[in-house]
C-alpha cells in the first residue's frame, strides 16, 4: 500500500498508542521522506497518540507503566524530528519549565505531566526533583518560558511553590505559574497568588492550552 500523509500520521499515532519503538522510527522516517512538517507529525501524529493515552489513563483503562512506555515512544519520535524543529517556528506551542519543589524527591507524576505536554506539542524543560526557587527563575529566563510548573507531594514542601511565586514576582518576570501535587489544592494556589492549579496529568494539556489562550487574549 502506498504511503500517504494520512496513513503515516496514523502510523505515528498507533506507534505511541502501542509504545512500538520500531514502528515509531519507521513512521518518523516516512514522515520526513513525504515532507510532512515536524509540527504536523508531532501534533497530528505522535500527539494524537498521547491524547488517546491520556483518555485511557483517565478512564482507568491503562496505568502509569503504559503511560511512561507511550511517553518513551513519543520521545523517540520527537528525537527524529528534533534536527528539523529549528526550521519550523510553529513546531512548538510554547516553552514550559517544570520541576518538583525543593525538599521533595517525588517525580513520577511530573514525568506523566511532561509526557502529556510534549505529546501535545509543547517544549518542556524538566529541572528534575528537589529544585530551589532560584533555579526555576533562572531556567524561566534562560528558556524564555511561558509557564513555570511545580509539583509538591508533601505538605512540608508546599512552601516551595509559594517561594517560586514570590521569586518570579520580585523579578517582575512575565511568566505564569501552574501548580499541582498530592497535597496541593486550588485553594492553596489561589492563596499564594499562583495562576493555575491542575489536579492530574491527564488534564494538564487542557489547562495549559487555556492559560496560553488567556495570555494571548484569545
Helices and strands as residue ranges (DSSP letters): H 5-17, H 21-33, H 38-40, I 41-46, H 47-58, H 64-85, E 95-100, H 108-119, E 123-126, H 133-143, E 147-151, G 155-157, H 159-170, E 176-180, H 186-192, E 196-197, G 201-203, H 204-216
